[in-house]
């Protein structure tokens, strides 16, 4: 079967051309860049009138929840200018950009828009007659990358400097912050690219001290990869990266990093339905650091509480929640931040509410959910969505099926297709599965189920925690 083209991928995700364009612009804005994609631009890409630039292709892949190498374009239409051949397409930046004299810059790409009268004589013409600026004599990007690597090696003399190590540690912190608001499909591409670069850095000549710092960064980056794959509900891949993260953390000899890595693994077991495994790994994460307050122990204690609750263990749930409260109260202020490497009261209240939801203690769950939604940053779409889905589950437990279905549907509709992918869709499936059999055929329930099936990457429910 031939690989689906760009238009087929878009339709598979249930997106119109204008909606896809809006998703691209939104992702670019989240990264601090201005973009001006519209439905006409997407149409041109799908018909072969032009190709997206590197800048737009990056966000196009993110909006579709795909890798860039999965994007297949139709053959470029022949242009009126001699010497332009569909077999050797040139990257272009269409006239559908922000202001007439503005540029879009993201550190790697820089695209300057001009009016049609100001375009360089060497230009392409789209099918609709719109002139499109084309870079002249653009070098092969592989050669550009080789040049950068050679310069990097000359600057550092092939060794890892303190400046290079500091830069890697800042990169890790940046990814930790992005993990709280960026869709996992987008984060995955950035992590993959930087881990490839990190692999190269590890092969350089370095001191034992530099090696230890670099391996700790590797453990953290691998842990972030594990977390991202958990969010996407990629279970085999998450386990593989969890193993790599564990090995790196042990080699680094840093118990705090090791505890954090194990907490990410525990979450993976939890969302995979291995509740006993989740409890065991969460225990280990806390045991590694004893009474030392750290993010890994706080995350692990909260996860342990949720797993116990899903198993119906009330006393163990309350004890683990108390430990999570204690760890949070003792964390340094610099660790109480919205980051994968931080832990906040907003997160704890979400975790607490989820635990009480599993125990069907809806009064306690409702109180924790109110506080979680009050504290949760607007950009943290995943924790907000999970908190609201827990509330929908509570409504169902209390016998109000119409309100539960309406609330769950409203929550999911507020998210993009890409944001719904993975464990959010999995949780919503569980809510539907919990509804009484006599309500399964109701039109609102069928509509909710249809919405879930439209979400790309949807997987069947393989476990239920609330039975």
C-alpha angles and dihedrals in degrees: 000000000000118000111263116258127230096271091049091051090051093049091045087059091049093244129143118216093257091048091051090049091051091050090053092050091047094052091048090050090052087059092049098257132123117232132171107197117155139177091272090057092051090047090054091053092049095048096045094247088127143344127243118254120244089262094054095038090059092056093037089060090047093050091051094044090238139119118255091244088059093061110101118190129195117252111282115259115246112266126221093238116092117243094033111118130184088222091065105039120187124219111251139185109219126225088250092094134118120276123356093250100030132106134211113224129178104166094267104042128045120183122181119202122210133179116262091257092054098049118123112259089247098075141134123235119219122222091263092054095256113144115234124201113238125195112242120230094352110186122232109274092225089060090047090053092049089052091051092050092050091051091047091052092048091050093051096032087235092297132106110256127199088251091056092048092048089051092052091050090051089049091055091051090050091054090047091057093044090053090069096060112011120092110253093237090060093043091051093063093051093046092049093052094047094044088055088054091046090054088057091048091054090058093060128099110271146155123258089253093052091046092054092052092047093049090051088054088049090053091050094046091047089049090053089050088051091051092048092051090048089056090051089049091237097152104177093046093047091056092051093051091044088058092050091048092050093050092048092047091051091049091050090055092220113136094191092055090043091053091050092049091051090050090057090050091050090055089052092054090047095053090044089058096250095128096165090050090049091054092048094051091043089054090051092050091055096040092056092065101032109200095343107124110233139145094254092057093046092050092045094049092050091047091048089055092052093049092048089049092051087053090051095248103145101176094046089048093056093046092052092047089052090053091050090051090051094049092049093049091054099045118116112255090246090063096051091084139116098264139106084249093052138063128211140183089253089062093045092052090050090050091046092049091049091052093051090046090058089049089050090235090142096173093057091040092052092052093050091046092053090054093044093053090046092054103033113104113244091239093057092088096165099057091041092051093047091049091052092046088052088053090052088051090052090052088052091049088053090054099253099125097164092054092045093052093044092050093047092048092048090051094051095044089056089063129074119246089254093052091051094055120111125001096007090061089043091055092048090052089054091054090053091047091053093057117105114271092241090061098048093089096050112121095240090052091049090049091051090049091049090051090054092049090053091059110101114243094022113167129196122259107264097176142018123213099187102057 
